[in-house]
Amino acid sequence: MSQPKKLHLTAFMRPVSLHTGAWRYPGSYPDANFNLAHLKSFIQKLEAAKFDAFFMADHLAVLNMPVEALKRSHTVTSFEPFTLLSALSVVTEKIGLAATASTTFDEPYHVARRFASLDHLSGGRAAWNIVTTANPESAKNFGLDDHVEHSERYKRAREFYDVVTGLWDSFADDAFIRDPESGVYFDPEKLHVLDHKGENLKVRGPLNIARPVQGWPVIIQAGQSEPGKQLAAETAEAVFCSPRDLESAKALYKDIKDRAVAVGRQRDHLKILPAALIIVGDTVEDAQQKRLKLDSLVHYDSAIASLSVALGSDASKFDPDAPLPDDIPDTNASKTGRAGVLKLAQDEGLNVRQLAGRYGGYAGLAFLGTPETIADSMAVWLAEEGADGFTVVSPFLPQGLDDITQKLVPELQRRGLFRTEYEGSTLREHLGLPRPKNRFFA
């Protein structure tokens, strides 16, 4: 008899909350995004609640906002993900450690080396979130005046993945003999030189680090454009996505998993984990009041700047009390983000001011209610194949995180929807993923 499905839960923790009013919420830590003691306490609470992973997104530039909006943002200063996760790996034992690394503005050898190191340091808990970097401001920090075209970014990303995973397979699992008697440290026959020469990349290898504990760190992918979904189907083992409702989530879930099967993969070897803001209250009305309070803490300057980022166009020039213009120019910014703005505006009939308020706080999927009502909703998403779990966004910290780990998680566990103990020690074991075979050695 097959085991009933359980939810997978990862925690989105960079920034510590995606809601821009979070740092101003009463009782919150204003410096939570850049305070090691706080971050240590957060990850230990998440591990005690048996979360699959602590997920560090990343930006390679200060977001392209006007100064009046930028000065209100809690994301201006954040730790570099690998430095922070390496520190947190020594104060945790089981929870996964996921970080973003850009395929557009980094090199495969650097990325392979960092993630292999983190996987060894943590005993097999690393995950790589593959991104092509949407923010056009990032290009200016890497010697470019203009952003790389969207399609070209994805072509490079696909080749980049092949190179990184090939580098991780540089050594056979049993290559290191370390025999003091014979004086042989490793077997040269179990070392592979990649010697990759492709359209975008040229990398000789081999990597100067033993094969990662997990074989490869877990691969996460976050794109929802057509190239993004195809990249996910071919490479990802977890998909961080942002559908707004169950029907669109079910369509995305089926689309990506069908694509994965079409390229010869198993459906269960790819987990769909939509981002979800979770606000727990004593009653549904209590949770709704918390959301209203949270949204009220977003300044309009920040709100309109967030809308501009999502659109890839300066929304401050639009009439605040009118609908979005029909002639907004196309850009190299995120296609998924722009499409989401246009759909939300159409579906709910929102004007520019209302859209800005939503994007200035948090515009994505949200579960508001009691532990029981939220668990009800999550169970439906799992049963109807809208998700294999969720990338949990805390509304504010520490209390919002405590509500999730100490109230919602026990309710999910009571229903058999979430683990009560870790089944293994690696992130692959938490997610039920196989260890990849070395492509060069049997």
C-alpha positions as CSV (number, residue, x, y, z in Angstrom):
1,M,0.0,0.0,0.0
2,S,1.4,3.4,-1.0
3,Q,2.0,6.0,1.7
4,P,-0.3,9.0,1.7
5,K,1.3,12.2,0.2
6,K,2.8,14.6,2.6
7,L,3.5,18.3,2.0
8,H,7.1,19.6,1.5
9,L,7.7,23.0,3.2
10,T,10.6,25.3,2.5
11,A,11.0,28.7,4.0
12,F,11.7,31.8,1.9
13,M,14.3,33.7,4.0
14,R,16.0,36.3,1.9
15,P,14.6,38.7,2.5
16,V,13.2,37.3,5.7
17,S,9.8,38.4,4.5
18,L,8.8,39.4,1.0
19,H,6.2,41.8,2.4
20,T,7.8,45.2,2.4
21,G,5.9,46.3,5.5
22,A,7.2,43.4,7.5
23,W,10.1,45.3,9.2
24,R,7.7,47.9,10.5
25,Y,5.1,45.5,12.0
26,P,4.7,45.9,15.8
27,G,7.0,43.6,17.7
28,S,9.1,42.7,14.6
29,Y,12.9,42.9,14.3
30,P,13.6,45.8,12.0
31,D,17.1,44.5,11.3
32,A,16.1,40.8,10.9
33,N,17.4,40.6,7.3
34,F,20.9,41.5,8.4
35,N,21.3,40.2,11.9
36,L,23.1,36.8,12.3
37,A,21.7,36.1,15.8
38,H,18.1,36.5,14.5
39,L,18.8,34.4,11.4
40,K,20.3,31.7,13.5
41,S,17.2,31.6,15.7
42,F,14.9,31.6,12.6
43,I,16.6,28.6,11.0
44,Q,16.7,26.7,14.3
45,K,13.0,27.2,14.7
46,L,12.4,26.0,11.2
47,E,14.5,22.9,11.8
48,A,12.7,22.1,15.0
49,A,9.5,22.3,12.9
50,K,11.1,19.8,10.4
51,F,11.0,22.1,7.4
52,D,12.7,20.7,4.3
53,A,14.9,23.8,3.6
54,F,15.9,27.3,4.4
55,F,15.9,29.2,1.1
56,M,18.1,32.2,0.4
57,A,17.2,34.1,-2.7
58,D,19.7,36.7,-3.9
59,H,20.0,40.0,-5.8
60,L,23.1,41.2,-7.6
61,A,22.1,44.9,-7.4
62,V,20.2,47.3,-5.2
63,L,16.7,47.2,-6.7
64,N,16.0,49.8,-9.3
65,M,13.8,52.0,-7.2
66,P,13.7,55.8,-6.8
67,V,15.6,57.0,-3.7
68,E,12.4,57.9,-1.9
69,A,11.2,54.4,-2.2
70,L,14.6,52.7,-1.8
71,K,15.1,54.3,1.6
72,R,12.1,52.4,2.9
73,S,13.2,49.0,1.7
74,H,14.5,46.3,4.1
75,T,16.2,44.5,1.3
76,V,18.9,47.1,0.6
77,T,21.4,45.2,2.9
78,S,21.5,41.4,3.0
79,F,24.2,38.8,3.6
80,E,25.8,37.1,0.6
81,P,24.1,33.7,0.6
82,F,27.0,31.3,0.7
83,T,28.7,33.1,3.5
84,L,25.6,33.1,5.6
85,L,24.5,29.5,4.8
86,S,28.0,28.2,5.6
87,A,27.8,29.8,9.0
88,L,24.3,28.5,9.6
89,S,25.3,25.0,8.5
90,V,27.3,24.6,11.7
91,V,24.4,25.5,14.0
92,T,21.9,23.1,12.3
93,E,22.0,19.4,11.5
94,K,19.1,18.4,9.2
95,I,17.4,21.4,7.4
96,G,18.3,22.0,3.8
97,L,20.3,25.1,2.7
98,A,19.2,26.5,-0.6
99,A,20.9,29.5,-2.3
100,T,20.4,31.4,-5.6
101,A,23.3,31.7,-8.0
102,S,23.0,33.5,-11.3
103,T,23.9,31.8,-14.6
104,T,24.1,35.2,-16.3
105,F,26.6,36.9,-14.1
106,D,28.7,34.1,-12.7
107,E,30.9,31.4,-14.0
108,P,30.2,27.6,-13.8
109,Y,33.4,26.8,-12.1
110,H,32.7,29.2,-9.3
111,V,29.1,28.0,-8.8
112,A,30.1,24.3,-8.9
113,R,32.9,24.9,-6.3
114,R,30.7,26.9,-3.9
115,F,27.8,24.5,-3.9
116,A,30.1,21.4,-3.6
117,S,31.8,23.0,-0.6
118,L,28.5,23.9,1.0
119,D,27.2,20.3,0.4
120,H,30.3,18.9,2.1
121,L,30.2,21.4,5.0
122,S,26.6,20.6,5.7
123,G,26.7,16.8,5.3
124,G,24.6,16.9,2.1
125,R,22.1,19.7,2.6
126,A,22.8,22.1,-0.3
127,A,20.5,23.2,-3.1
128,W,21.2,25.5,-6.1
129,N,18.4,27.8,-7.2
130,I,19.1,28.4,-10.9
131,V,18.2,32.0,-12.0
132,T,19.0,34.0,-15.1
133,T,18.6,37.3,-13.2
134,A,15.7,39.5,-14.2
135,N,16.8,42.9,-12.6
136,P,18.4,44.9,-15.4
137,E,20.4,46.9,-12.8
138,S,22.5,43.8,-12.2
139,A,24.1,44.1,-15.6
140,K,25.7,47.4,-14.7
141,N,27.6,45.7,-11.9
142,F,29.2,43.3,-14.3
143,G,30.5,45.6,-17.0
144,L,27.4,45.8,-19.2
145,D,25.3,48.8,-20.0
146,D,22.3,46.8,-21.1
147,H,20.8,43.6,-19.8
148,V,21.4,40.3,-21.8
149,E,18.3,39.4,-23.9
150,H,15.8,37.1,-22.2
151,S,16.2,34.2,-24.7
152,E,20.0,34.4,-24.6
153,R,20.0,34.2,-20.8
154,Y,18.0,31.0,-20.9
155,K,20.3,29.4,-23.6
156,R,23.3,30.2,-21.4
157,A,21.5,28.8,-18.4
158,R,20.8,25.4,-20.0
159,E,24.5,25.0,-21.0
160,F,25.6,26.4,-17.6
161,Y,23.6,23.6,-15.9
162,D,25.4,20.9,-18.0
163,V,28.8,22.3,-17.1
164,V,28.2,22.6,-13.4
165,T,26.7,19.1,-13.0
166,G,29.6,17.8,-15.2
167,L,32.1,19.4,-12.9
168,W,30.4,17.9,-9.8
169,D,31.0,14.5,-11.5
170,S,34.7,15.2,-11.9
171,F,35.6,12.5,-9.3
172,A,34.1,9.0,-8.9
173,D,32.6,8.6,-5.4
174,D,35.4,6.2,-4.4
175,A,38.2,8.2,-6.0
176,F,39.9,9.1,-2.8
177,I,41.8,6.2,-1.3
178,R,43.9,8.1,1.2
179,D,46.2,5.1,2.0
180,P,49.1,6.1,4.2
181,E,50.9,2.8,3.6
182,S,51.0,3.0,-0.2
183,G,51.2,6.8,-0.3
184,V,48.3,7.0,-2.7
185,Y,45.8,9.7,-2.0
186,F,43.5,9.2,-5.0
187,D,43.1,7.1,-8.0
188,P,43.8,9.1,-11.2
189,E,41.7,6.6,-13.2
190,K,38.7,7.9,-11.3
191,L,39.2,11.6,-12.3
192,H,37.4,13.0,-15.4
193,V,38.5,16.1,-17.2
194,L,35.3,17.8,-18.6
195,D,36.9,19.8,-21.4
196,H,33.6,21.5,-22.3
197,K,33.5,23.7,-25.4
198,G,30.1,25.0,-26.1
199,E,28.2,27.9,-27.7
200,N,28.4,30.1,-24.6
201,L,31.0,28.5,-22.3
202,K,34.4,26.9,-22.3
203,V,35.5,25.1,-19.2
204,R,38.2,22.5,-19.0
205,G,37.9,21.2,-15.4
206,P,38.1,19.0,-13.4
207,L,36.6,20.5,-10.2
208,N,39.2,20.5,-7.4
209,I,36.6,19.3,-4.8
210,A,35.4,15.7,-4.2
211,R,32.0,14.8,-5.6
212,P,29.3,16.3,-3.4
213,V,27.7,14.3,-0.6
214,Q,24.4,14.2,-2.5
215,G,26.1,13.5,-5.8
216,W,24.7,16.8,-6.9
217,P,23.1,19.4,-4.7
218,V,19.4,19.6,-5.3
219,I,18.5,21.8,-8.3
220,I,15.8,24.4,-7.8
221,Q,14.5,26.6,-10.7
222,A,12.2,29.6,-10.5
223,G,11.2,30.7,-14.1
224,Q,7.6,30.5,-15.3
225,S,8.1,31.9,-18.8
226,E,8.1,29.3,-21.7
227,P,11.9,29.0,-21.6
228,G,11.8,28.9,-17.8
229,K,9.2,26.0,-17.7
230,Q,11.3,24.0,-20.2
231,L,14.5,24.6,-18.2
232,A,12.6,23.4,-15.1
233,A,11.3,20.3,-16.8
234,E,14.8,19.4,-18.1
235,T,16.9,20.3,-15.0
236,A,14.9,21.1,-11.8
237,E,14.1,18.9,-8.9
238,A,12.1,21.6,-7.1
239,V,10.3,24.5,-8.7
240,F,9.8,27.8,-6.9
241,C,6.8,29.4,-8.6
242,S,4.1,32.0,-8.0
243,P,0.6,31.0,-9.2
244,R,-2.1,33.1,-7.7
245,D,-4.9,30.6,-7.4
246,L,-5.5,26.8,-7.4
247,E,-6.7,26.6,-11.1
248,S,-3.6,28.4,-12.5
249,A,-1.4,26.3,-10.1
250,K,-2.9,23.1,-11.4
251,A,-2.3,24.1,-15.0
252,L,1.3,25.0,-14.2
253,Y,1.9,21.8,-12.2
254,K,0.6,19.7,-15.1
255,D,2.5,21.6,-17.7
256,I,5.9,21.3,-16.0
257,K,5.5,17.7,-15.0
258,D,4.2,16.7,-18.4
259,R,7.3,18.4,-20.0
260,A,9.5,16.5,-17.5
261,V,8.0,13.2,-18.5
262,A,8.4,14.1,-22.2
263,V,12.2,14.4,-21.7
264,G,12.3,11.0,-19.9
265,R,12.1,12.0,-16.3
266,Q,9.8,10.7,-13.5
267,R,7.0,13.0,-12.3
268,D,7.8,12.5,-8.6
269,H,11.4,13.5,-9.2
270,L,10.3,17.2,-9.6
271,K,8.5,18.9,-6.7
272,I,6.3,22.0,-7.4
273,L,6.5,24.4,-4.4
274,P,4.6,27.7,-4.9
275,A,5.4,30.7,-2.8
276,A,2.7,31.4,-0.2
277,L,2.4,34.2,2.4
278,I,0.9,32.6,5.5
279,I,-0.8,34.7,8.2
280,V,-2.2,32.7,11.1
281,G,-4.8,34.2,13.4
282,D,-7.0,33.0,16.3
283,T,-9.9,33.5,13.8
284,V,-10.1,34.1,10.1
285,E,-11.1,37.7,10.9
286,D,-8.1,38.1,13.2
287,A,-5.8,36.9,10.3
288,Q,-7.4,39.4,7.9
289,Q,-6.9,42.2,10.4
290,K,-3.2,41.3,10.6
291,R,-3.0,41.5,6.8
292,L,-4.7,44.9,6.8
293,K,-2.3,46.2,9.4
294,L,0.7,44.8,7.5
295,D,-0.4,46.4,4.2
296,S,-1.0,49.7,5.8
297,L,2.7,49.9,6.7
298,V,3.7,50.2,3.0
299,H,4.4,53.7,1.8
300,Y,3.1,54.7,-1.6
301,D,6.5,55.6,-2.9
302,S,7.7,52.0,-2.1
303,A,4.5,50.6,-3.6
304,I,4.7,52.4,-6.9
305,A,8.4,51.5,-7.1
306,S,7.6,47.8,-6.6
307,L,5.0,48.0,-9.3
308,S,7.6,49.5,-11.6
309,V,10.0,46.6,-11.0
310,A,7.3,44.1,-11.7
311,L,6.3,45.8,-14.9
312,G,9.8,46.7,-16.0
313,S,8.6,50.2,-16.7
314,D,8.3,53.4,-14.6
315,A,4.8,53.3,-13.2
316,S,5.1,56.6,-11.3
317,K,4.3,58.3,-14.6
318,F,0.9,56.6,-14.8
319,D,-2.3,58.2,-13.5
320,P,-2.7,56.6,-10.0
321,D,-6.5,56.5,-10.3
322,A,-6.8,55.1,-13.8
323,P,-6.3,51.6,-15.2
324,L,-2.8,50.6,-16.5
325,P,-2.1,52.1,-19.9
326,D,-2.4,49.7,-22.9
327,D,0.9,50.8,-24.5
328,I,3.4,49.9,-21.8
329,P,6.6,49.1,-23.7
330,D,8.1,45.6,-23.6
331,T,11.5,45.2,-21.8
332,N,14.1,42.7,-20.8
333,A,12.7,42.4,-17.3
334,S,10.9,39.3,-16.0
335,K,8.2,38.2,-18.5
336,T,6.5,36.3,-15.7
337,G,6.3,39.2,-13.4
338,R,4.9,41.5,-16.0
339,A,2.3,39.0,-17.1
340,G,1.3,38.6,-13.5
341,V,0.7,42.4,-13.1
342,L,-1.4,42.5,-16.2
343,K,-3.5,39.5,-15.3
344,L,-4.2,40.8,-11.7
345,A,-5.2,44.2,-13.0
346,Q,-7.6,42.6,-15.5
347,D,-9.0,39.9,-13.2
348,E,-9.8,42.3,-10.3
349,G,-10.3,45.5,-12.2
350,L,-7.6,47.3,-10.2
351,N,-6.3,50.8,-11.0
352,V,-2.7,51.8,-10.7
353,R,-2.9,52.9,-7.1
354,Q,-4.6,49.7,-6.0
355,L,-2.1,47.6,-8.0
356,A,0.8,49.5,-6.4
357,G,-0.6,48.8,-2.9
358,R,-0.8,45.1,-3.7
359,Y,2.7,44.9,-5.2
360,G,4.2,47.2,-2.6
361,G,3.2,44.7,0.1
362,Y,2.9,41.2,-1.2
363,A,0.9,40.4,-4.4
364,G,1.2,36.6,-4.5
365,L,-0.7,33.7,-3.2
366,A,-1.7,34.0,0.5
367,F,-3.3,31.8,3.1
368,L,-5.0,33.7,5.8
369,G,-6.9,32.1,8.6
370,T,-6.7,29.7,11.6
371,P,-4.3,26.7,11.6
372,E,-7.3,24.6,10.8
373,T,-8.6,26.6,7.8
374,I,-5.1,27.0,6.3
375,A,-4.4,23.3,6.7
376,D,-7.8,22.6,4.9
377,S,-6.6,24.8,2.0
378,M,-3.1,23.2,1.8
379,A,-4.7,19.7,1.8
380,V,-6.8,20.7,-1.2
381,W,-3.8,22.0,-3.1
382,L,-1.9,18.8,-2.4
383,A,-4.8,16.5,-3.3
384,E,-5.7,18.3,-6.5
385,E,-2.1,18.5,-7.7
386,G,-1.8,22.3,-7.5
387,A,1.4,21.8,-5.4
388,D,3.7,19.2,-3.8
389,G,4.2,21.7,-0.9
390,F,4.9,25.3,-0.4
391,T,7.7,27.9,-0.2
392,V,6.5,29.6,2.9
393,V,6.7,33.4,3.2
394,S,6.5,34.7,6.8
395,P,4.4,37.9,7.1
396,F,6.6,39.4,9.8
397,L,9.3,38.1,12.2
398,P,9.6,36.7,14.8
399,Q,5.9,36.3,15.6
400,G,4.6,35.5,12.2
401,L,7.2,32.7,11.9
402,D,6.4,31.4,15.4
403,D,2.7,31.3,14.4
404,I,3.6,29.1,11.4
405,T,6.1,26.8,13.2
406,Q,4.2,26.5,16.5
407,K,0.5,26.6,15.4
408,L,0.2,25.7,11.7
409,V,2.8,22.9,11.5
410,P,1.4,21.0,14.5
411,E,-2.0,21.0,12.8
412,L,-0.5,19.7,9.6
413,Q,1.3,17.0,11.6
414,R,-1.9,16.0,13.4
415,R,-3.5,15.4,10.1
416,G,-0.6,13.4,8.7
417,L,0.1,16.0,6.1
418,F,3.6,16.8,7.3
419,R,6.5,14.9,8.9
420,T,7.0,14.7,12.6
421,E,10.6,13.7,12.2
422,Y,13.2,13.9,9.5
423,E,13.4,10.6,7.6
424,G,17.1,11.1,6.7
425,S,20.0,13.6,6.9
426,T,20.3,15.0,3.4
427,L,18.0,17.4,1.5
428,R,17.5,14.8,-1.2
429,E,16.1,12.4,1.4
430,H,13.8,15.1,2.8
431,L,12.4,15.7,-0.7
432,G,12.3,12.0,-1.7
433,L,14.7,12.5,-4.6
434,P,17.2,10.0,-6.0
435,R,21.0,10.5,-5.8
436,P,22.2,11.2,-9.3
437,K,24.5,8.7,-10.9
438,N,27.9,9.9,-12.0
439,R,27.7,10.3,-15.7
440,F,31.4,9.4,-16.2
441,F,31.8,6.6,-13.7
442,A,29.6,3.5,-13.1
